[in-house]
């Protein structure tokens, strides 16, 4: 598999989080020569939060983990790659139960302390009998690195994704590490991916939940590759408490500003890496929308542009056809006045007050389109609504990858 041309030069050196242990294994059920199982174990008294797909066809592991996340407590998360265990009926729910009870027996804990995530092909029953023999190995050898963990959850991804940040809570240094997977079937409807963020902060589950939803809205909910929302989207935030800070209970406490900023930095970093690994992508596109009547409207406009095949293919072909951006804005039918629309590409004015600028020169625009990072800025009025959305171009590579996904 060819690594995306937009990939970072290397995987970051993520530090170990005290109270969080990692293990990987290769079951060989779909992939050969690579790990496809990830176990994350959490110290007793850790707290967790999660955000999950809003899809009506949510997978069995999502249903299971969503229930456990509501308790705010878990001791482990087990993930398999290659099979989504989605749309598998009662067999899927039995598979989740069998995985949870099998791991719980090995860890000597309650099955309701085990969260589960799966990623891969939809509609194929998950053969838990082929996976459970590896649970003991995972528990016995919890010394994997974050990079190994990130590699174990990949499907069509071309590179492992990781990010970290540090902050302080009342003088106590706090570390956050995150990994994610995602490349195709990427469209925002909470977080179109699998993501795992661990911190040594001591925070109650209610605070973790608030902070994770806030961070996800400005990151995982602001990316799109192909407008398709997965059945298995899950993002977990785990706090071991080993930093021994005072556990603040109000997420809006100014003492938590640093933590919220650091968490947002990690989720945005991971989200944009997913876009950089969009199937067949050769360019990452940042779309800023200003002047909308609301944040929601600004997000709608940004996503309309980001999800337009005509916009994405024009950018793939390095064609400065900005009329396609105009089309994408207008197709929403939400009452945007033509006279209020302005467009900039790569920092160069293209349109103002509903028409092309008088001294328009396509040369710098065309030059910008040849780069790997494309910047679009759209103004739609004088409102206070703003949004930033990330996407990638649409190339023949996307067709090739998905046409051959199961072969």
N, C-alpha and C positions, 0 to 999 in steps of 0.2 A: 504494500500500500504506500502510495506517495504521500509524504507529509505535506500538509497545507502550506502554500507559500506565505501565508499570513501567520504561521506559528511563531511563538516566542523562540528565542535562540536556545533556551534551555529551560528545564524545569527548575523552579526556585528551590532553595535549600530550606525546606520547612522544618522548624524545630519540633521536638517532641513536646506534647502537651501532657503534663503530669496528670495521671488518673485516666488517661485515654490510651488504650493499646490497640494495635493493628495486626492483622494476620491475613495472609492470602494463600490460595491453593488453586491447583489446576485440576478440574474434574474431567476435562476432555469431552464433555457432553456435546459441545458445539465447536469449540476452538481447539486447535492443536498447537502445542509449544508455547502456551501462555496461561497465566492464571486467569480464572474466571469466577472466583469466589472471594469475597471480602468479608471479614469479620472485624467489627469494631466493638470493643468492650469498654464499659464505663465503670468507674469506681462507685462503690456504694454511696448513696445520697447525692449522686449526680442528678441534674435536672435537664429535661429535654423539651424541645418544641419542634413543630413541623408544619410545613405548608404543603398542600397536595393538590393534584389536578382537580379541576372542576368538571372534567369530562363525565358525561352520563355513562360511559363505558369504562369507568375506572377499574383497574385491575384488582385482583384479590389481595395482593400484598398492600395496596394502597388502602383498601377498606380495613384491613387488619391494623396497619400502623396508624391510621387516622384515629382509630378508637384509643389506642394506647397513648398517642400524643396528647390526648385530652387529659390524661392523668398527670402529665408532666414528669413522669418517672419511667426510666428504662435502664437496663443493665447491658444491653447489647443490640447491635444492628447487624443483620446478616443480609448480604446482597449476592445475587447470582446474575451473571451476564450471559446473554445468548438466547434467553427465553423470557418473555415478558410476563408469562402466566396471566395473560389478559384474555377475556372472552373465553374462558375455559370452564364456566359453569361451576357446578358443585365440586368437580375435580380440582379446580383451582383453589377453592377455599379449603379443601381437604389437604392440598399440597402445602398451603401456608401453615395450617395447623400442625401438620407432620414436621415441617421444618422447625417451627417454634418449639414444639414439645421435645423434638430430638436435641436441639441445642440447649434447651432448658435443663434437660437431664444431664447433659455433659457439664454445664456450668453450675449445676445444682441450684437452680433458681426456678421461679414460677414462669410458665410460658407467657404470661401477660407482661413479663419484663423484657420480652424479645420483640424488637421491631424488624420488619422485613421489607426489602426492596428488590425489584426485579427489572431487568431491561433486556430487550431483544425482540424476537419475532412474536407477533400477536396470534392467538388462536391455537397454539400448540400446547397440549397438556405438559406440565412440568414433571419430569421424572425424578421425584425426590429420592427414590431408591438409589439413583446414581450419584446423588449429592450428599446424603446423610453420612456415608462412610468417611467423608472428609471433615466432618465437624470436629471430631476428636483431634485431628491433626491441627486444625485451626486453633483450637483452644490451647493445645500444648506448645504452640510456637508463635506467640504473639509478639514478634520482634520486627515486623515489616515496617518499611519506611513509608512516608506519605506518597512518595513517587510510585512505589510498588502498589500501594492501595489504589492510586489513581489509574494505573495501568490495568488493574484487575477488573474495573467496571466498564471498560470501553466496549463499544460495538462498532459502528462505522466511523468512529472518531479516528483521526490520524495522529493525534498527540494527546498526552496526558495533561490535565489542567490543574494547576494548583496556585494558591495565593495565601499570603499571610499579612498580618498587621499587628502592631502593638499599641497599647494605650495605658493609661493609669486610672485607677479608681481610688481616690483618697490616698494617693502616694504608693499604692500597690501596683506593680507592673502586671499587666494583663496581656496574654498572647492569644491570638486567634489564628487558626490554620484552616484552610478549606480546600477541598478537591471537588471536582464536578465532572460529569460526562454529558455530552450532547453534541450533535452534529446535524442530524436531520430530524424531521417531525418536531420542528422548533417553532412555536408560536405562543405568545404570552397568554396564559390563563391561570396564573399564579407563578409557575416556574417550570418551564418546559425542559425537563432534565432530571438527572439525579444529582443531588448535591449534599455534601457533608461538611459542616463547619463545627470545629471543636474549639473550646476555650477553657482556660483554667479559672475563669471568673466564678465567683460564688454569687449566683443570681437565682431568684425564684422563677419557676416556670412561666408565671404570668408576665414577667418582664421579658423573658426570652421570647415568648410568643409575640408580644407587641413589637419588639425590636426586629424580629425576623420578618414579620409581615411588612413592616416599614421598609426594611432594606430590600426585600424581594420586589416590592412595588416599583422601586426605582432602578432595578437591575434585571432580574429574571423576567419580570413582567414588561420590560421595555425592550425585549429582543425578539426578533423573528427571522427565521431563515426561509420558511416555505408556507407559513400561515396555518400549519397543521399542529394541533395540540395533542400531545401524547396521552395514552391511557395510564401511564405509570409515573407521571411527574411527582417527585418527592424531594423535598429539601429538609434536612435535619440540622438542628442547632443543638449542640451538646455542651453542657457546662459541668466540669468536674468539681469545681469549687476549691481546687488545690491552691489557688492564689491566696485564699483565706482573707479576702477583702470583706468589709462589712456588707452583708447582702441587702442592698437597697431595694425597696419594694415598689417605688414609683418610677415607671420607665421614663417619665418626663422630668425626673430629678436632674438638675444641671450637672450633678456629679457623674451622671451617666452619659453626658454629651460625648465624651471621648470614646466610650465604648460604642455608642451608636454610629459615630463617624467611622471608627475602625471596621465595624461590621459592614457598613455600607461600602467601604473601600474594597473589602474582600469579595462581597457579592458582585459588585460592578466589574471587578477584575475577572472573576470567573465567568460572568455573563458575556463579556466582550470576547473572552477566549473562545466561548462556544460559537459566537458569530464568526470569529476568525477561522473556526474549523467547520463552518457550514459546508455541507456536501457540495464539492465542486467549486467552492468559493475561490476567487482570485482577488477580491477587493472587499474591504470592510467599509460600510457606509454609515456615517453619523448624520442623523437628521434632527435638527433643532427647529421647533415650532414655537412662535411667540405671537402674542396679540389675540389669542383665542378668548372666547367668553368664559371658559373654565379650563381647569387642568384636564378634565375628562375629554373635552372637545379637542384640546391640543393633542392629547394622546391618540384620539381617533384619527386625526389628520396625519400625524406622523406615521401611524401604522398603515393607513391607506396608501401612503407613498411607499413605505417599506415593503408592503406585500404586493405591490403592483408588478406583475411579470413584465410589463412593458418598460417600466422604469428600471427594473433590475437587469433586463437583457440589454437595454441601451447602455447602461453602465458597464456591463460585461464587454460590450463591443466598443467601449470608449467613444460612444457617440453622444455629443453634447445636445441631445434632443430634449431640451427642457420643457417643451410642450407636453411631454408625458407626465411631468410633475404637476402641471396645471390640470391635466385630466384627472389625476389621482385625487387632487384636492377637491375638485368639483363633484366627483362621482358620489361623495357621501350624501349630498343633498341635505345639508344641515343649515342652510341659510347663509353661507359665506358670500359676501359681496365681492364681485369681480374687482371692483375698484380698490378694495382693501388688500389685495394680494401682492406680495413682493417676494422675489426669489433671489437668493445668492448661491453661487456654486464656487466652492473653494475660495470664499472671501471676495469674490467678484460679483458685482451687481449684474443681474440678468433682467429682472423685471421689477417695475415699481408701479403702483397705482393702477394695476390691472392691465399693464401692457409692457412690451419690451422697452428697456431704457433707450433713449435716443442715440447715445454714443456706443451702443452695444458692439463689443469686439469679441468674437468667439475664440480668438487665439489663446488667451490665457485659460479659458474654460476648457478648451480641448486639451491643453497641456496638463491641466489638473486631472482630467479624466484618465490619463495614462498612468497615474500613480496607483498605489495599493490602498491608500486611505482617501476616501471621497467624503467631502463635507458639503451637506446641503442645509441651507437655512431658509425657512419659510415664515413670512409674516402674514397674518390673516386679519388684522384689525388693530384696535387699540385696547383690547382687553388684557387682563392680567394672567390669563391661562398660558402656561408654558409646558413644554415636554421635550424630552430627549429620547430618541429611539435609535437602536442600532440594528442594522441588517447587513446582508452581503449581496453580491451580485448573483445572477442566475445563469449558469453555464451548462454546456452539454454534459459536463461532469456530473451534475446532479441527476440527470436522466440516467446516465450509465450506472451510477452507484445504486439507484433505487430500482432500476430494471433488472439488476442482477443480485439484489439483496439476499434472496433465499437460495440462490444457486451456488 
